[in-house]
Each structure stands twice: as C-alpha cells, then as structure tokens.
C-alpha cells in the first residue's frame, strides 16, 4: 500500500483551497490569532528548511534562501518573522516556485512554522533531563498507523506513544468533540457532576471485567497506580504490598516504589521501603509466603510485563493461582492495565483487557494510555465494597476526569467498539507472528507476541539498536527496547499491508546489519 497523500486536514484544506496559492502561503507563514491562535509567524529557519526539502538543486535552493533572507532585518533567523517580512517572503516564494512546489510549501508550513533544528535546540536547552531526548525525527502529523515528520517523510509508527495512540496519532472525531466541549466547559474538578462523564459511563458498560464498577479519574498512569495502592491500603487496613521482579508501574512516587529496577528507586530513597516486597514473577510460593505471614495484604502486577521485561506474559496457572491466593488470604489483587488495556493484548474478540485474556477479575484495575485516544485520561476502577472504604477528603483531583478528558474517552471508546479493536489486534498479531516466523537471521534469536505487544530478541543490544535504527530508513519507526529485545506496539488500527511493510523493513535492516 502506498502511504496516503500528504494532505492537510479536511477542514483546513477546504479553507485553504478557497485561496489562491499566494494567499494560501501567506496564511501559513503569517498566523491569524482568530483562526490559528496556537501558532506564531514562521521563522526564516523554517523557510530555509522548507526550500531545502522541495528544491533538489542546492544552488537554486541557496539562491532562493538568500533572496528570502535579504528581507529579514535586525533579528535572528530562529525568531518569528514580522508580518511585513512574512508577506515579502511569501511573495518571493509564490513567484519563484511552480504550482506543485507551492502546494508542497503550503502543506509543510501548515504542519510547522518552526524548523526542526530550532525545535531540537529549544528542547535541549530547556528540558530537565529526566529521560533521553528523542530527536531523531519531529512528528507533525499522524493518520492511522502512520506518522509524518517535519521534513515530509512518512513512517509506520511501532511505538504508539507507549500504547497511548491505539487509534492512531490523529483523530478528527476527537478533535471535533474537544472543540465542541471547549466551547461549553473546559474544566471541572473530579468531584463535580458533569454531562460528559455521564455519557462516558453509559458507553463503558460491558467492557470492564466482572465486578469492576466504580471509577476514580486520574490524568496519568503513575497517578492511577499511586491511587490504587492508597485504595488497597484503605480497604485492607494494611500497608504491605507484593510487587514483582522486572515489573514497571510508572514514574510517580508510589509507582516507582513498586517498580523493581533499583536504579529508578534508589535516587529517591525508595529502594528499602519496608512495605514493598518483591517476588519473582511467576512464583506463587514466594507470594504466599508474604501473604500467609501477614507481611502483605495487597498484590500489584502487570499480567504481561512490558517495559522492564521485554514482553513477558504471565502463565495462565500463575494468574489464576494469584487470584486464588488473594481470595484465600483476603488480599487485594491490583492489575496494572495502563498499557495492556483496551484491546492491546487481545487474542480474541471481546478481550478488552489482559484480565479478559486470562479469564480473571482483579479487585482493582488501573486503566489509561489509549483510554482517551491519546488525550490524557486514566482511572482506577474497583469493586463497590472496596470503594466504600474511601470517604470525602481521603483523596482528590483538580483535573481528573475533566469534561475534555471525558469527551475524548467517550469518543475513543465508542470508536474502539465500532472498530472491534480486540478482534483487529488478534488478527494482526497472528499476521506479525506468521511473518516473524519466516524471517531468519544469525542475529535474531526469537520473538513473543501478546496481541500487539511484540518482543523481538537479538543476540546483543548493539545489534538490536543497529537494526532498529536501520528500519527507519525503510519507513518503520521503532524506539522501544529492553536490553537486546526490540519492542513493538503499533496502533491497533494498523492494516495488513502495513504489517507486511514493517516485516519487510525488518528483513532489509537485518541484512544490512549482518
């Protein structure tokens, strides 16, 4: 399948097509605060970048860039142009470019009025380095399983923003819904009743595992994990929690405390917390030791360990055995399904969560990531009897479940059901597995699939990184890994021909790396 045309969004295209090319270009270079309040005037750095993208001959590109630069006086090239400068530059480009080039320039300026180099520089200058800065591409637009960068290149997205964009990286229905809601009511505190949330609660019925009926709205996965632990402790009257080796639960304080990797806990003094007990993943005897001794009354786990374990599914025996142990010792089972939820790991239709795949119902579940189609919204979901142990003042959230978040969640959830995302994920998982089975390489050591959570093992971390980087050259963008394991989590709307494109990119990159 050829990538879709590099089009502007439908609504913007209609408006722009009413203008002649010269006016359309001015519209993109000089922002209108009434129509596009989110933008600024374009920088000369972006003008130079756009010229370099659409004109192949370096000498002509330089001539045109120099001609445009001659209009800029008294400020740096990475500062927004004045309206007068922008008008002059637009006139030059409209005169010098042919019709096709002009259309391409309009599209590129529409997607960003700031150059890639300027974006990278600002992030490097002002970002607190809590994580590695990914500057290998600047995404500006998405559609389905594809993303476009600031230079007009297209890639199949194999990360889904950590499984947050299962429906793709752009969504016209969610955009329209958010626009409509923002015109009515942007924010209300979590404890205030609202129409948008009521609509969502009607939509989510039937999707949750049995007994999980009560929601506490949050903004991020880490927050949801923190609050799930608080709720479990309030219900049990006990602080002890069993977590698992190689488990990962987020970056907030409580979530880090129950995350196994010591390098995440130690800088904050969370490596020797007496209330946290780590057990080997899959070892029921170790869990029972903590529960039977009275050292713990809650258990938290990812049913399919992702980030720190390189896609490591629990066995059916372990999942069911854990449920039985929690019942036996009146302990609370918390399933962290922030990443595995909403069809991501489905093996069949109707399996919205890993809990469905395993046929169990936890006492508390954290949900998030793709919950809002990429818009930040998460929740703790629990049983009525557990929720009753919480009372007013025990917790609170200013933005949790705000009207904008609830609109995004409603529309995303409705789309998920209409598209039958679990069925799609199960089907594409089989296609990936069949294709990976056929690929042979001396540096490839095996793979695992859990729906569309896919782990591919290499003989070394170095070779994995080399192949991962090489795949970008062939239009498949992946950045997630655990040691020598490459992790893929594409949007669940990925199509069969796009699966084949990804497998071809892997195969070519493997040959390049051997």
BAMI-669260 format. One record per residue (C-alpha): x, z, y; residue number from 1. Coordinates in nm, 3 decimals, always signed. Example, Ala and Ser with C-alpha at 12.3 -4.5 7.8 and 13.67 -1.06 7.14 Angstrom:
BEGIN
{{+1.230 +0.780 -0.450} 1}
{{+1.367 +0.714 -0.106} 2}
END
This chain:
BEGIN
{{+0.000 +0.000 +0.000} 1}
{{+0.129 -0.084 +0.345} 2}
{{+0.122 +0.206 +0.591} 3}
{{-0.178 +0.200 +0.822} 4}
{{-0.137 +0.030 +1.158} 5}
{{+0.045 +0.241 +1.411} 6}
{{-0.273 +0.278 +1.612} 7}
{{-0.380 +0.512 +1.885} 8}
{{-0.671 +0.739 +1.801} 9}
{{-1.000 +0.552 +1.808} 10}
{{-1.143 +0.720 +2.117} 11}
{{-0.824 +0.677 +2.320} 12}
{{-0.793 +0.316 +2.206} 13}
{{-1.140 +0.235 +2.339} 14}
{{-1.048 +0.375 +2.679} 15}
{{-0.709 +0.205 +2.693} 16}
{{-0.842 -0.132 +2.579} 17}
{{-1.063 -0.140 +2.888} 18}
{{-0.748 -0.154 +3.100} 19}
{{-0.514 -0.445 +3.148} 20}
{{-0.170 -0.386 +2.988} 21}
{{-0.004 -0.292 +3.316} 22}
{{-0.270 -0.030 +3.394} 23}
{{-0.263 +0.098 +3.036} 24}
{{+0.111 +0.155 +3.063} 25}
{{+0.070 +0.343 +3.391} 26}
{{-0.199 +0.553 +3.225} 27}
{{+0.054 +0.660 +2.960} 28}
{{+0.352 +0.714 +3.193} 29}
{{+0.168 +0.898 +3.472} 30}
{{-0.057 +1.171 +3.340} 31}
{{-0.408 +1.224 +3.468} 32}
{{-0.479 +1.601 +3.488} 33}
{{-0.850 +1.537 +3.440} 34}
{{-0.816 +1.316 +3.131} 35}
{{-0.492 +1.447 +2.974} 36}
{{-0.420 +1.796 +3.111} 37}
{{-0.186 +1.863 +2.817} 38}
{{+0.067 +1.601 +2.929} 39}
{{+0.330 +1.557 +3.201} 40}
{{+0.466 +1.245 +3.365} 41}
{{+0.709 +1.062 +3.139} 42}
{{+1.082 +1.124 +3.167} 43}
{{+1.336 +0.849 +3.215} 44}
{{+1.494 +0.971 +2.892} 45}
{{+1.177 +0.870 +2.706} 46}
{{+1.163 +0.538 +2.893} 47}
{{+1.516 +0.464 +2.775} 48}
{{+1.430 +0.569 +2.419} 49}
{{+1.118 +0.351 +2.409} 50}
{{+1.308 +0.050 +2.540} 51}
{{+1.571 +0.101 +2.268} 52}
{{+1.303 +0.113 +1.998} 53}
{{+1.116 -0.204 +2.097} 54}
{{+1.405 -0.423 +2.210} 55}
{{+1.655 -0.504 +1.937} 56}
{{+1.922 -0.665 +2.155} 57}
{{+2.141 -0.392 +2.301} 58}
{{+2.245 -0.593 +2.605} 59}
{{+1.884 -0.666 +2.706} 60}
{{+1.781 -0.306 +2.637} 61}
{{+2.065 -0.180 +2.858} 62}
{{+1.975 -0.423 +3.135} 63}
{{+1.611 -0.309 +3.133} 64}
{{+1.704 +0.060 +3.112} 65}
{{+1.942 +0.027 +3.406} 66}
{{+1.676 -0.155 +3.608} 67}
{{+1.429 +0.129 +3.544} 68}
{{+1.689 +0.397 +3.621} 69}
{{+1.751 +0.241 +3.961} 70}
{{+1.404 +0.367 +4.058} 71}
{{+1.498 +0.730 +3.989} 72}
{{+1.649 +0.924 +4.277} 73}
{{+1.752 +1.286 +4.316} 74}
{{+1.675 +1.439 +3.975} 75}
{{+1.793 +1.444 +3.615} 76}
{{+1.678 +1.183 +3.364} 77}
{{+1.521 +1.453 +3.144} 78}
{{+1.290 +1.570 +3.422} 79}
{{+0.941 +1.420 +3.458} 80}
{{+0.930 +1.126 +3.699} 81}
{{+0.723 +1.140 +4.015} 82}
{{+0.404 +0.937 +4.027} 83}
{{+0.576 +0.682 +4.251} 84}
{{+0.874 +0.649 +4.017} 85}
{{+0.646 +0.619 +3.716} 86}
{{+0.444 +0.344 +3.883} 87}
{{+0.759 +0.150 +3.967} 88}
{{+0.892 +0.184 +3.610} 89}
{{+0.557 +0.078 +3.463} 90}
{{+0.559 -0.232 +3.685} 91}
{{+0.911 -0.324 +3.568} 92}
{{+0.822 -0.281 +3.200} 93}
{{+0.496 -0.475 +3.239} 94}
{{+0.690 -0.762 +3.396} 95}
{{+0.983 -0.770 +3.152} 96}
{{+0.809 -0.703 +2.817} 97}
{{+0.598 -0.952 +2.624} 98}
{{+0.241 -0.870 +2.518} 99}
{{+0.337 -0.733 +2.175} 100}
{{+0.618 -0.520 +2.315} 101}
{{+0.391 -0.390 +2.588} 102}
{{+0.134 -0.280 +2.332} 103}
{{+0.406 -0.102 +2.135} 104}
{{+0.531 +0.072 +2.450} 105}
{{+0.179 +0.197 +2.529} 106}
{{+0.149 +0.343 +2.179} 107}
{{+0.488 +0.513 +2.192} 108}
{{+0.426 +0.666 +2.535} 109}
{{+0.081 +0.779 +2.423} 110}
{{+0.236 +0.975 +2.136} 111}
{{+0.508 +1.133 +2.350} 112}
{{+0.616 +1.108 +2.712} 113}
{{+0.926 +1.316 +2.631} 114}
{{+1.229 +1.181 +2.444} 115}
{{+1.338 +1.307 +2.103} 116}
{{+1.672 +1.416 +2.244} 117}
{{+1.501 +1.623 +2.515} 118}
{{+1.274 +1.794 +2.262} 119}
{{+1.569 +1.884 +2.039} 120}
{{+1.770 +2.017 +2.335} 121}
{{+1.486 +2.241 +2.456} 122}
{{+1.430 +2.387 +2.111} 123}
{{+1.800 +2.455 +2.061} 124}
{{+1.821 +2.622 +2.400} 125}
{{+1.516 +2.847 +2.379} 126}
{{+1.425 +2.911 +2.013} 127}
{{+1.506 +3.256 +1.872} 128}
{{+1.691 +3.152 +1.554} 129}
{{+1.466 +3.333 +1.306} 130}
{{+1.461 +3.015 +1.097} 131}
{{+1.659 +2.695 +1.056} 132}
{{+1.564 +2.445 +1.326} 133}
{{+1.440 +2.126 +1.160} 134}
{{+1.529 +1.843 +1.394} 135}
{{+1.568 +1.552 +1.151} 136}
{{+1.251 +1.395 +1.293} 137}
{{+0.999 +1.464 +1.567} 138}
{{+0.646 +1.426 +1.425} 139}
{{+0.397 +1.295 +1.680} 140}
{{+0.101 +1.177 +1.473} 141}
{{-0.049 +1.201 +1.128} 142}
{{-0.309 +1.024 +0.918} 143}
{{-0.390 +1.110 +0.559} 144}
{{-0.068 +1.185 +0.374} 145}
{{+0.148 +1.012 +0.635} 146}
{{+0.328 +1.125 +0.947} 147}
{{+0.482 +0.918 +1.225} 148}
{{+0.785 +1.025 +1.423} 149}
{{+0.864 +0.974 +1.791} 150}
{{+1.050 +0.653 +1.709} 151}
{{+0.758 +0.488 +1.532} 152}
{{+0.884 +0.543 +1.176} 153}
{{+0.636 +0.643 +0.905} 154}
{{+0.686 +0.884 +0.616} 155}
{{+0.476 +1.023 +0.334} 156}
{{+0.461 +1.397 +0.400} 157}
{{+0.569 +1.604 +0.100} 158}
{{+0.553 +1.943 +0.275} 159}
{{+0.201 +1.967 +0.424} 160}
{{+0.338 +2.231 +0.660} 161}
{{+0.375 +2.473 +0.365} 162}
{{+0.037 +2.359 +0.225} 163}
{{-0.146 +2.412 +0.555} 164}
{{-0.248 +2.048 +0.600} 165}
{{-0.411 +1.964 +0.267} 166}
{{-0.648 +1.730 +0.453} 167}
{{-0.364 +1.556 +0.639} 168}
{{-0.191 +1.613 +0.971} 169}
{{-0.473 +1.493 +1.197} 170}
{{-0.847 +1.526 +1.168} 171}
{{-1.089 +1.356 +1.411} 172}
{{-1.385 +1.569 +1.296} 173}
{{-1.200 +1.895 +1.353} 174}
{{-1.075 +1.760 +1.688} 175}
{{-1.431 +1.684 +1.795} 176}
{{-1.560 +2.018 +1.671} 177}
{{-1.287 +2.211 +1.856} 178}
{{-1.357 +2.013 +2.174} 179}
{{-1.727 +2.092 +2.148} 180}
{{-1.665 +2.462 +2.079} 181}
{{-1.407 +2.494 +2.359} 182}
{{-1.672 +2.371 +2.600} 183}
{{-1.900 +2.653 +2.487} 184}
{{-1.691 +2.956 +2.391} 185}
{{-1.320 +2.968 +2.309} 186}
{{-1.258 +3.324 +2.203} 187}
{{-1.438 +3.640 +2.098} 188}
{{-1.291 +3.945 +1.927} 189}
{{-1.316 +3.979 +1.548} 190}
{{-1.589 +4.241 +1.558} 191}
{{-1.825 +4.038 +1.781} 192}
{{-2.102 +3.846 +1.603} 193}
{{-2.099 +3.469 +1.659} 194}
{{-2.275 +3.148 +1.562} 195}
{{-1.965 +2.958 +1.442} 196}
{{-1.875 +3.226 +1.189} 197}
{{-2.230 +3.236 +1.056} 198}
{{-2.218 +2.862 +0.993} 199}
{{-1.893 +2.905 +0.803} 200}
{{-2.020 +3.191 +0.587} 201}
{{-2.301 +2.965 +0.470} 202}
{{-2.050 +2.694 +0.378} 203}
{{-1.805 +2.912 +0.184} 204}
{{-2.070 +3.044 -0.056} 205}
{{-1.994 +2.947 -0.413} 206}
{{-1.626 +2.876 -0.354} 207}
{{-1.487 +3.228 -0.393} 208}
{{-1.412 +3.395 -0.731} 209}
{{-1.687 +3.622 -0.856} 210}
{{-1.743 +3.939 -0.659} 211}
{{-1.533 +3.845 -0.355} 212}
{{-1.795 +3.858 -0.080} 213}
{{-1.657 +4.049 +0.218} 214}
{{-1.422 +3.892 +0.475} 215}
{{-1.176 +4.027 +0.729} 216}
{{-1.050 +3.746 +0.953} 217}
{{-0.685 +3.705 +1.049} 218}
{{-0.455 +3.446 +1.211} 219}
{{-0.163 +3.412 +0.967} 220}
{{-0.080 +3.463 +0.602} 221}
{{+0.154 +3.753 +0.671} 222}
{{-0.118 +3.932 +0.868} 223}
{{-0.363 +3.884 +0.583} 224}
{{-0.114 +4.030 +0.334} 225}
{{-0.049 +4.330 +0.561} 226}
{{-0.420 +4.399 +0.593} 227}
{{-0.483 +4.352 +0.220} 228}
{{-0.228 +4.625 +0.148} 229}
{{-0.389 +4.856 +0.401} 230}
{{-0.734 +4.798 +0.250} 231}
{{-0.600 +4.860 -0.103} 232}
{{-0.437 +5.185 +0.007} 233}
{{-0.754 +5.298 +0.183} 234}
{{-0.959 +5.232 -0.131} 235}
{{-0.722 +5.391 -0.382} 236}
{{-0.604 +5.676 -0.160} 237}
{{-0.256 +5.594 -0.292} 238}
{{+0.041 +5.424 -0.124} 239}
{{+0.221 +5.289 -0.433} 240}
{{+0.225 +4.909 -0.476} 241}
{{+0.373 +4.699 -0.758} 242}
{{+0.515 +4.366 -0.643} 243}
{{+0.720 +4.114 -0.841} 244}
{{+1.071 +3.979 -0.858} 245}
{{+1.101 +3.642 -0.684} 246}
{{+0.768 +3.694 -0.510} 247}
{{+0.720 +3.589 -0.147} 248}
{{+0.436 +3.717 +0.072} 249}
{{+0.521 +3.633 +0.433} 250}
{{+0.723 +3.742 +0.734} 251}
{{+0.528 +4.030 +0.889} 252}
{{+0.647 +4.387 +0.831} 253}
{{+0.427 +4.479 +0.536} 254}
{{+0.452 +4.132 +0.381} 255}
{{+0.832 +4.147 +0.396} 256}
{{+0.828 +4.492 +0.236} 257}
{{+0.664 +4.349 -0.078} 258}
{{+0.877 +4.030 -0.080} 259}
{{+1.150 +4.054 -0.341} 260}
{{+1.450 +3.885 -0.178} 261}
{{+1.659 +4.167 -0.038} 262}
{{+1.803 +3.953 +0.244} 263}
{{+1.456 +3.944 +0.404} 264}
{{+1.402 +4.321 +0.374} 265}
{{+1.743 +4.470 +0.445} 266}
{{+1.781 +4.376 +0.816} 267}
{{+1.465 +4.574 +0.892} 268}
{{+1.533 +4.877 +0.673} 269}
{{+1.267 +4.773 +0.423} 270}
{{+1.493 +4.747 +0.117} 271}
{{+1.446 +5.104 -0.002} 272}
{{+1.075 +5.166 +0.058} 273}
{{+0.961 +5.433 -0.187} 274}
{{+0.606 +5.295 -0.201} 275}
{{+0.712 +4.949 -0.324} 276}
{{+0.805 +4.896 -0.692} 277}
{{+0.935 +4.556 -0.807} 278}
{{+0.866 +4.448 -1.165} 279}
{{+0.992 +4.139 -1.349} 280}
{{+0.734 +3.859 -1.315} 281}
{{+0.552 +3.826 -1.646} 282}
{{+0.644 +4.172 -1.777} 283}
{{+0.325 +4.370 -1.842} 284}
{{+0.511 +4.670 -1.985} 285}
{{+0.701 +4.717 -1.657} 286}
{{+0.375 +4.708 -1.460} 287}
{{+0.206 +4.954 -1.693} 288}
{{+0.497 +5.195 -1.654} 289}
{{+0.431 +5.221 -1.278} 290}
{{+0.052 +5.242 -1.318} 291}
{{+0.050 +5.492 -1.604} 292}
{{+0.300 +5.721 -1.433} 293}
{{+0.089 +5.734 -1.118} 294}
{{+0.363 +5.575 -0.907} 295}
{{+0.135 +5.289 -0.801} 296}
{{-0.234 +5.209 -0.772} 297}
{{-0.216 +4.850 -0.639} 298}
{{-0.055 +4.530 -0.766} 299}
{{+0.016 +4.224 -0.549} 300}
{{+0.124 +3.887 -0.681} 301}
{{+0.127 +3.512 -0.638} 302}
{{-0.025 +3.373 -0.956} 303}
{{+0.204 +3.076 -0.903} 304}
{{+0.525 +3.186 -0.735} 305}
{{+0.634 +2.927 -0.481} 306}
{{+0.892 +2.965 -0.206} 307}
{{+1.137 +3.203 -0.372} 308}
{{+1.083 +3.099 -0.735} 309}
{{+1.073 +2.720 -0.709} 310}
{{+0.717 +2.687 -0.851} 311}
{{+0.686 +2.944 -1.129} 312}
{{+0.333 +2.977 -1.273} 313}
{{+0.223 +3.295 -1.445} 314}
{{+0.117 +3.256 -1.807} 315}
{{-0.249 +3.298 -1.895} 316}
{{-0.154 +3.601 -2.104} 317}
{{+0.021 +3.769 -1.811} 318}
{{-0.259 +3.700 -1.561} 319}
{{-0.531 +3.831 -1.794} 320}
{{-0.314 +4.121 -1.909} 321}
{{-0.258 +4.224 -1.548} 322}
{{-0.631 +4.217 -1.481} 323}
{{-0.687 +4.439 -1.786} 324}
{{-0.416 +4.685 -1.677} 325}
{{-0.567 +4.717 -1.330} 326}
{{-0.907 +4.784 -1.484} 327}
{{-0.759 +5.035 -1.729} 328}
{{-0.584 +5.240 -1.457} 329}
{{-0.845 +5.182 -1.183} 330}
{{-0.581 +4.995 -0.980} 331}
{{-0.643 +4.722 -0.724} 332}
{{-0.529 +4.367 -0.805} 333}
{{-0.435 +4.166 -0.494} 334}
{{-0.394 +3.789 -0.539} 335}
{{-0.196 +3.630 -0.258} 336}
{{-0.354 +3.283 -0.249} 337}
{{-0.249 +3.187 +0.102} 338}
{{-0.053 +2.891 -0.036} 339}
{{-0.229 +2.827 -0.367} 340}
{{-0.584 +2.821 -0.231} 341}
{{-0.838 +2.550 -0.153} 342}
{{-0.753 +2.315 -0.437} 343}
{{-0.374 +2.312 -0.410} 344}
{{-0.309 +2.414 -0.773} 345}
{{-0.627 +2.283 -0.935} 346}
{{-0.616 +2.144 -1.286} 347}
{{-0.985 +2.052 -1.287} 348}
{{-1.287 +2.023 -1.060} 349}
{{-1.423 +2.345 -0.912} 350}
{{-1.090 +2.526 -0.922} 351}
{{-1.058 +2.618 -0.557} 352}
{{-0.803 +2.894 -0.617} 353}
{{-0.535 +2.981 -0.870} 354}
{{-0.768 +3.262 -0.975} 355}
{{-1.013 +2.995 -1.091} 356}
{{-0.738 +2.819 -1.285} 357}
{{-0.659 +3.144 -1.465} 358}
{{-1.020 +3.248 -1.505} 359}
{{-0.982 +3.589 -1.342} 360}
{{-1.127 +3.760 -1.037} 361}
{{-0.892 +3.979 -0.832} 362}
{{-1.015 +4.277 -0.633} 363}
{{-0.866 +4.149 -0.309} 364}
{{-0.756 +3.796 -0.220} 365}
{{-0.567 +3.665 +0.081} 366}
{{-0.658 +3.311 +0.184} 367}
{{-0.513 +3.086 +0.453} 368}
{{-0.290 +2.783 +0.512} 369}
{{-0.529 +2.487 +0.469} 370}
{{-0.833 +2.711 +0.529} 371}
{{-0.875 +2.563 +0.879} 372}
{{-0.744 +2.213 +0.809} 373}
{{-0.417 +2.312 +0.979} 374}
{{-0.573 +2.526 +1.253} 375}
{{-0.453 +2.891 +1.230} 376}
{{-0.708 +3.097 +1.040} 377}
{{-0.671 +3.330 +0.741} 378}
{{-0.870 +3.609 +0.583} 379}
{{-0.870 +3.900 +0.343} 380}
{{-1.161 +3.871 +0.101} 381}
{{-1.266 +4.163 -0.116} 382}
{{-1.548 +4.325 -0.313} 383}
{{-1.825 +4.522 -0.145} 384}
{{-1.722 +4.858 -0.297} 385}
{{-1.366 +4.817 -0.170} 386}
{{-1.473 +4.708 +0.179} 387}
{{-1.689 +5.021 +0.211} 388}
{{-1.378 +5.240 +0.226} 389}
{{-1.290 +5.089 +0.565} 390}
{{-1.453 +5.222 +0.882} 391}
{{-1.452 +5.138 +1.252} 392}
{{-1.112 +5.186 +1.412} 393}
{{-0.908 +5.157 +1.092} 394}
{{-0.801 +4.809 +1.195} 395}
{{-0.886 +4.535 +1.441} 396}
{{-0.800 +4.185 +1.559} 397}
{{-0.840 +4.024 +1.900} 398}
{{-0.825 +3.666 +1.774} 399}
{{-0.911 +3.699 +1.405} 400}
{{-1.196 +3.466 +1.312} 401}
{{-1.245 +3.347 +1.671} 402}
{{-1.504 +3.072 +1.733} 403}
{{-1.243 +2.794 +1.745} 404}
{{-1.093 +2.908 +1.414} 405}
{{-1.435 +2.933 +1.252} 406}
{{-1.529 +2.581 +1.365} 407}
{{-1.207 +2.445 +1.215} 408}
{{-1.267 +2.639 +0.892} 409}
{{-1.627 +2.520 +0.868} 410}
{{-1.540 +2.152 +0.914} 411}
{{-1.232 +2.168 +0.690} 412}
{{-1.419 +2.349 +0.411} 413}
{{-1.709 +2.105 +0.433} 414}
{{-1.466 +1.813 +0.406} 415}
{{-1.289 +1.974 +0.111} 416}
{{-1.617 +1.998 -0.076} 417}
{{-1.727 +1.646 +0.014} 418}
{{-1.392 +1.503 -0.098} 419}
{{-1.382 +1.723 -0.412} 420}
{{-1.025 +1.830 -0.333} 421}
{{-0.970 +2.017 -0.662} 422}
{{-1.060 +1.703 -0.854} 423}
{{-0.829 +1.492 -0.637} 424}
{{-0.541 +1.739 -0.675} 425}
{{-0.581 +1.749 -1.054} 426}
{{-0.584 +1.370 -1.074} 427}
{{-0.280 +1.318 -0.851} 428}
{{-0.094 +1.596 -1.032} 429}
{{-0.127 +1.403 -1.357} 430}
{{-0.005 +1.087 -1.183} 431}
{{+0.302 +1.265 -1.046} 432}
{{+0.374 +1.423 -1.386} 433}
{{+0.344 +1.089 -1.568} 434}
{{+0.576 +0.921 -1.317} 435}
{{+0.833 +1.201 -1.314} 436}
{{+0.841 +1.196 -1.694} 437}
{{+0.965 +0.835 -1.683} 438}
{{+1.244 +0.893 -1.430} 439}
{{+1.580 +0.957 -1.595} 440}
{{+1.899 +1.065 -1.421} 441}
{{+2.203 +1.270 -1.521} 442}
{{+2.149 +1.496 -1.219} 443}
{{+1.777 +1.550 -1.288} 444}
{{+1.708 +1.850 -1.514} 445}
{{+1.330 +1.872 -1.534} 446}
{{+1.014 +1.938 -1.336} 447}
{{+0.699 +2.152 -1.324} 448}
{{+0.356 +2.082 -1.181} 449}
{{+0.084 +2.328 -1.087} 450}
{{-0.174 +2.098 -0.937} 451}
{{+0.007 +1.954 -0.637} 452}
{{+0.272 +2.225 -0.625} 453}
{{+0.563 +2.040 -0.784} 454}
{{+0.912 +2.170 -0.858} 455}
{{+1.191 +1.925 -0.948} 456}
{{+1.513 +2.074 -1.087} 457}
{{+1.860 +1.928 -1.023} 458}
{{+2.199 +2.010 -1.168} 459}
{{+2.315 +2.152 -0.835} 460}
{{+2.186 +2.245 -0.492} 461}
{{+2.425 +1.990 -0.343} 462}
{{+2.277 +1.700 -0.541} 463}
{{+1.924 +1.818 -0.468} 464}
{{+1.996 +1.815 -0.093} 465}
{{+2.157 +1.473 -0.117} 466}
{{+1.856 +1.323 -0.293} 467}
{{+1.610 +1.498 -0.062} 468}
{{+1.785 +1.356 +0.243} 469}
{{+1.813 +1.013 +0.081} 470}
{{+1.441 +0.995 +0.015} 471}
{{+1.374 +0.990 +0.390} 472}
{{+1.545 +0.653 +0.407} 473}
{{+1.277 +0.524 +0.169} 474}
{{+0.984 +0.674 +0.360} 475}
{{+0.922 +1.003 +0.175} 476}
{{+0.988 +1.318 +0.380} 477}
{{+1.061 +1.642 +0.197} 478}
{{+1.231 +1.954 +0.333} 479}
{{+1.126 +2.236 +0.096} 480}
{{+1.363 +2.366 -0.170} 481}
{{+1.465 +2.673 -0.368} 482}
{{+1.829 +2.658 -0.476} 483}
{{+1.867 +2.343 -0.689} 484}
{{+1.488 +2.292 -0.702} 485}
{{+1.313 +2.047 -0.470} 486}
{{+0.954 +2.149 -0.392} 487}
{{+0.679 +1.901 -0.313} 488}
{{+0.339 +1.996 -0.170} 489}
{{+0.188 +1.673 -0.034} 490}
{{-0.153 +1.665 +0.135} 491}
{{-0.424 +1.672 -0.132} 492}
{{-0.565 +1.351 +0.016} 493}
{{-0.256 +1.157 -0.096} 494}
{{-0.357 +0.830 -0.262} 495}
{{-0.240 +0.682 -0.593} 496}
{{-0.029 +0.410 -0.433} 497}
{{+0.135 +0.673 -0.213} 498}
{{+0.223 +0.875 -0.524} 499}
{{+0.396 +0.563 -0.654} 500}
{{+0.580 +0.520 -0.323} 501}
{{+0.711 +0.877 -0.347} 502}
{{+0.827 +0.828 -0.705} 503}
{{+0.999 +0.502 -0.609} 504}
{{+1.173 +0.678 -0.319} 505}
{{+1.293 +0.949 -0.558} 506}
{{+1.417 +0.695 -0.809} 507}
{{+1.610 +0.497 -0.546} 508}
{{+1.759 +0.811 -0.393} 509}
{{+1.869 +0.933 -0.736} 510}
{{+2.054 +0.607 -0.798} 511}
{{+2.219 +0.634 -0.457} 512}
{{+2.333 +0.990 -0.533} 513}
{{+2.467 +0.932 -0.885} 514}
END
